[in-house]
Amino acid sequence: MVCALGAAVCFGTATVLQAMAARAAGTGGGGDAALLLRALGQWRYLAGLGLDGLGFLLQIAALRSLPIYAVGAALASSLAVTAVVAARLLRVRLTRGEWTAAAVVCAGLAMLGLASGTEGHRDGSTVLRYAMLAAAVGVPVLGSAGSRLPGRGRALALGLGAGFGFGVVEVAVRLIDSLRPSVLLTEPAAYALLLGGGAAFLLLTSALERGSVTVATAGLVVGETVGPAAVGVVWLGDRTREGLVWLAALGFLVAVAGALALARFGEAPAVEEGS
């Protein structure tokens, strides 16, 4: 759980930096790829990518020892980290309700920590591996279709698409049994990880700059937690400690609900040029 929470801290801090960079880079033309290229010229975005890389390594370590549902809920708690970072560094004022939501997230994670068992030991079937690859292919398709929707519908579609992509990454990490190049070249889950993660980053960058990022972030939280948790329990054998299924389920719901209450912190306030 320490690695999962460390990943949440990295991702939550990176969100603030990347949101500021995406807003600063959003004045030019072009589509999502052009926006990403402009954002890469911002030091805040590069710093955020560095934190994302560290967070990803911690996420992999967590997924190797914890059930997917516990890791997913911990990663959703990155919004609580984002809220605190925004409050301290960007002078964003948190309401009493938002501080309460952050406390709720912590309470949910504490329940999960008490109830979580070890990761499941079932090997993912070949069907599941190719299903993850198909889902990864569907992420940019969903994003392309969603970007044509108006207003809140576009934001929700982009957020869900990014969440599905990150969810594919969570499952794919569990399905990869060996890091030997000869094995990875023929491993569908490895391609699913690369395609799903890359598409998710692209959609998230677009969501941070366009439409209602609050709605998009809510979609992101749902997309990266619910589906992967179900896959872990049903197909990979993730379980809880004996007799604590109810506590794990309650902790998962409480942590995700608290994260959704903090969804507005998926974006950061605009900054003055050069600040």
C-alpha positions as CSV (number, residue, x, y, z in Angstrom):
1,M,0.0,0.0,0.0
2,V,3.0,2.3,0.6
3,C,3.9,2.1,-3.1
4,A,0.3,2.7,-4.2
5,L,0.1,5.8,-2.0
6,G,3.5,7.0,-3.2
7,A,2.1,6.7,-6.8
8,A,-0.9,8.7,-5.8
9,V,1.3,11.5,-4.4
10,C,3.3,11.6,-7.6
11,F,0.2,11.5,-9.9
12,G,-1.6,14.1,-7.8
13,T,1.3,16.6,-7.9
14,A,1.9,16.0,-11.6
15,T,-1.8,16.8,-12.3
16,V,-1.4,20.4,-11.0
17,L,1.8,20.9,-13.0
18,Q,0.4,19.4,-16.2
19,A,-2.9,21.2,-16.0
20,M,-1.1,24.6,-15.7
21,A,1.1,23.6,-18.7
22,A,-1.9,22.4,-20.8
23,R,-3.7,25.7,-20.2
24,A,-0.7,27.7,-21.1
25,A,-0.2,25.7,-24.3
26,G,-3.8,25.8,-25.3
27,T,-3.8,29.0,-27.3
28,G,-2.6,27.5,-30.6
29,G,-4.4,25.6,-33.2
30,G,-4.4,22.0,-34.2
31,G,-5.8,18.9,-32.6
32,D,-4.8,16.8,-29.5
33,A,-1.4,15.8,-30.9
34,A,-0.5,19.5,-31.5
35,L,-1.6,20.4,-28.0
36,L,0.6,17.7,-26.6
37,L,3.6,18.9,-28.5
38,R,3.0,22.5,-27.3
39,A,2.6,21.2,-23.7
40,L,5.9,19.4,-24.0
41,G,7.6,22.8,-24.4
42,Q,6.5,23.8,-20.9
43,W,8.8,22.9,-18.0
44,R,5.8,22.2,-15.7
45,Y,4.6,19.5,-18.1
46,L,8.0,17.9,-18.3
47,A,8.3,18.0,-14.5
48,G,4.9,16.4,-14.3
49,L,6.0,13.7,-16.8
50,G,8.9,12.9,-14.5
51,L,6.6,12.5,-11.6
52,D,4.3,10.4,-13.7
53,G,7.2,8.1,-14.6
54,L,8.1,7.6,-10.9
55,G,4.5,7.1,-10.1
56,F,4.2,4.5,-12.8
57,L,7.1,2.5,-11.3
58,L,5.5,2.6,-7.9
59,Q,2.2,1.6,-9.4
60,I,3.8,-1.5,-11.0
61,A,5.4,-2.4,-7.6
62,A,2.0,-2.0,-5.9
63,L,0.1,-4.1,-8.5
64,R,2.6,-6.9,-8.0
65,S,1.6,-7.3,-4.3
66,L,-1.9,-5.8,-3.9
67,P,-5.3,-6.5,-5.5
68,I,-6.2,-4.2,-8.4
69,Y,-9.2,-2.8,-6.5
70,A,-6.9,-1.6,-3.7
71,V,-4.4,0.0,-6.1
72,G,-7.1,1.6,-8.2
73,A,-8.8,3.2,-5.2
74,A,-5.4,4.4,-4.0
75,L,-4.7,6.0,-7.4
76,A,-8.1,7.7,-7.3
77,S,-7.0,9.3,-4.1
78,S,-4.4,11.3,-6.1
79,L,-7.2,13.9,-6.4
80,A,-7.0,14.5,-2.7
81,V,-3.2,15.0,-3.1
82,T,-4.0,17.4,-6.0
83,A,-6.4,19.3,-3.8
84,V,-3.9,19.7,-1.0
85,V,-1.1,20.7,-3.5
86,A,-3.3,23.2,-5.1
87,A,-4.3,24.7,-1.8
88,R,-0.7,25.1,-0.7
89,L,1.1,26.0,-3.9
90,L,-1.6,27.7,-5.9
91,R,-3.5,29.3,-3.1
92,V,-6.7,27.5,-4.0
93,R,-9.1,27.8,-1.1
94,L,-10.7,24.5,0.0
95,T,-14.1,24.5,1.4
96,R,-15.0,22.6,4.5
97,G,-16.8,20.1,2.4
98,E,-13.6,19.5,0.3
99,W,-11.4,19.0,3.4
100,T,-14.1,16.6,4.5
101,A,-13.9,14.8,1.2
102,A,-10.2,14.5,1.5
103,A,-10.6,13.0,4.9
104,V,-13.2,10.6,3.5
105,V,-10.7,9.4,0.9
106,C,-8.2,8.7,3.7
107,A,-10.8,6.8,5.7
108,G,-11.7,4.7,2.7
109,L,-8.0,3.8,2.0
110,A,-7.5,2.9,5.7
111,M,-10.4,0.4,5.4
112,L,-9.0,-1.0,2.2
113,G,-5.6,-1.4,3.8
114,L,-7.1,-3.3,6.7
115,A,-9.2,-5.6,4.4
116,S,-7.1,-6.2,1.4
117,G,-5.6,-9.6,0.9
118,T,-2.7,-10.4,-1.5
119,E,-3.0,-10.2,-5.2
120,G,-4.7,-13.0,-7.0
121,H,-2.6,-15.8,-8.4
122,R,-4.7,-16.7,-11.4
123,D,-2.9,-16.5,-14.8
124,G,-4.8,-14.3,-17.2
125,S,-6.2,-16.3,-20.1
126,T,-5.2,-15.7,-23.7
127,V,-8.8,-14.3,-24.3
128,L,-8.3,-11.8,-21.5
129,R,-5.0,-10.6,-22.9
130,Y,-6.4,-10.0,-26.3
131,A,-9.5,-8.4,-24.8
132,M,-7.2,-5.9,-23.1
133,L,-5.5,-5.2,-26.4
134,A,-8.9,-4.7,-28.1
135,A,-9.9,-2.3,-25.2
136,A,-6.6,-0.4,-25.7
137,V,-7.4,0.0,-29.4
138,G,-10.9,1.3,-28.5
139,V,-9.5,4.0,-26.2
140,P,-8.4,6.4,-29.0
141,V,-11.5,5.6,-31.0
142,L,-13.7,6.6,-28.0
143,G,-11.6,9.7,-27.6
144,S,-12.0,10.7,-31.2
145,A,-15.7,10.2,-31.1
146,G,-16.1,12.0,-27.8
147,S,-14.1,15.0,-28.9
148,R,-16.9,15.7,-31.4
149,L,-19.5,15.9,-28.7
150,P,-20.6,19.3,-27.3
151,G,-19.9,20.6,-23.8
152,R,-20.2,18.2,-20.9
153,G,-20.7,15.2,-23.1
154,R,-17.2,15.8,-24.7
155,A,-15.6,16.2,-21.3
156,L,-17.2,13.1,-19.9
157,A,-16.2,11.0,-23.0
158,L,-12.6,12.3,-22.8
159,G,-12.3,11.5,-19.1
160,L,-13.8,8.1,-19.5
161,G,-11.5,7.3,-22.4
162,A,-8.5,8.3,-20.4
163,G,-9.8,6.3,-17.4
164,F,-10.3,3.2,-19.6
165,G,-6.8,3.6,-20.9
166,F,-5.2,3.8,-17.5
167,G,-7.4,0.9,-16.4
168,V,-6.0,-1.2,-19.3
169,V,-2.5,-0.4,-18.0
170,E,-3.4,-1.6,-14.5
171,V,-4.7,-5.0,-15.8
172,A,-1.9,-5.3,-18.4
173,V,0.8,-5.0,-15.7
174,R,-0.7,-8.0,-13.9
175,L,-0.9,-10.0,-17.1
176,I,2.8,-9.6,-18.1
177,D,4.7,-12.5,-16.6
178,S,8.2,-11.8,-18.0
179,L,10.2,-8.8,-19.0
180,R,12.4,-10.7,-21.4
181,P,12.3,-9.0,-24.8
182,S,11.6,-12.3,-26.6
183,V,8.5,-12.8,-24.5
184,L,7.3,-9.2,-24.6
185,L,7.4,-9.1,-28.4
186,T,4.7,-11.8,-28.5
187,E,2.8,-10.6,-25.4
188,P,-0.6,-8.9,-26.3
189,A,-0.7,-7.3,-22.8
190,A,2.5,-5.5,-23.5
191,Y,1.1,-3.8,-26.6
192,A,-2.1,-3.1,-24.7
193,L,-0.1,-1.3,-22.0
194,L,1.8,0.8,-24.5
195,L,-1.3,1.7,-26.6
196,G,-3.7,2.2,-23.7
197,G,-1.3,4.3,-21.7
198,G,-0.2,6.5,-24.6
199,A,-3.8,7.1,-25.7
200,A,-4.8,7.8,-22.1
201,F,-2.1,10.5,-21.7
202,L,-3.2,12.1,-25.0
203,L,-6.9,12.2,-23.9
204,L,-6.1,13.4,-20.5
205,T,-4.0,16.3,-21.9
206,S,-7.0,17.3,-24.1
207,A,-9.4,17.0,-21.1
208,L,-7.2,19.3,-19.0
209,E,-7.5,22.0,-21.6
210,R,-11.0,21.6,-23.1
211,G,-14.5,21.7,-21.7
212,S,-15.4,20.9,-18.1
213,V,-12.3,19.3,-16.6
214,T,-14.3,18.6,-13.4
215,V,-16.7,16.3,-15.4
216,A,-13.8,14.8,-17.2
217,T,-11.9,14.0,-14.0
218,A,-15.0,12.3,-12.6
219,G,-15.1,10.1,-15.7
220,L,-11.4,9.4,-15.3
221,V,-11.9,8.2,-11.7
222,V,-14.7,5.9,-12.6
223,G,-13.0,4.5,-15.7
224,E,-9.7,3.7,-14.0
225,T,-11.3,2.0,-10.9
226,V,-14.5,0.1,-11.5
227,G,-13.6,-1.9,-14.5
228,P,-10.1,-3.0,-13.5
229,A,-11.3,-3.9,-10.0
230,A,-14.0,-6.2,-11.5
231,V,-11.4,-7.8,-13.8
232,G,-9.1,-8.4,-10.8
233,V,-11.8,-10.0,-8.7
234,V,-13.6,-12.1,-11.4
235,W,-10.7,-13.2,-13.7
236,L,-7.5,-12.8,-11.7
237,G,-8.6,-14.1,-8.3
238,D,-8.1,-10.9,-6.2
239,R,-9.5,-11.5,-2.7
240,T,-9.8,-9.8,0.7
241,R,-8.8,-11.0,4.1
242,E,-11.0,-13.7,5.6
243,G,-14.4,-12.3,6.5
244,L,-13.6,-8.7,5.4
245,V,-15.2,-8.5,2.0
246,W,-17.7,-6.0,3.3
247,L,-15.0,-3.7,4.7
248,A,-13.1,-3.8,1.4
249,A,-16.2,-3.1,-0.6
250,L,-17.1,-0.2,1.7
251,G,-13.6,1.2,1.7
252,F,-13.5,1.1,-2.1
253,L,-16.8,2.9,-2.4
254,V,-15.9,5.5,0.2
255,A,-12.5,6.2,-1.3
256,V,-13.9,6.6,-4.9
257,A,-16.9,8.7,-3.7
258,G,-14.5,11.0,-1.8
259,A,-12.3,11.3,-5.0
260,L,-15.4,12.1,-7.1
261,A,-16.2,14.9,-4.6
262,L,-12.8,16.4,-5.3
263,A,-13.1,16.1,-9.1
264,R,-12.7,19.8,-9.7
265,F,-9.1,19.4,-8.8
266,G,-8.4,17.6,-12.0
267,E,-7.8,21.1,-13.3
268,A,-5.7,24.0,-12.0
269,P,-6.4,27.7,-12.2
270,A,-4.9,29.6,-15.1
271,V,-1.5,31.1,-14.4
272,E,0.1,34.3,-15.6
273,E,2.6,33.9,-18.5
274,G,6.1,33.4,-17.2
275,S,5.1,32.5,-13.7
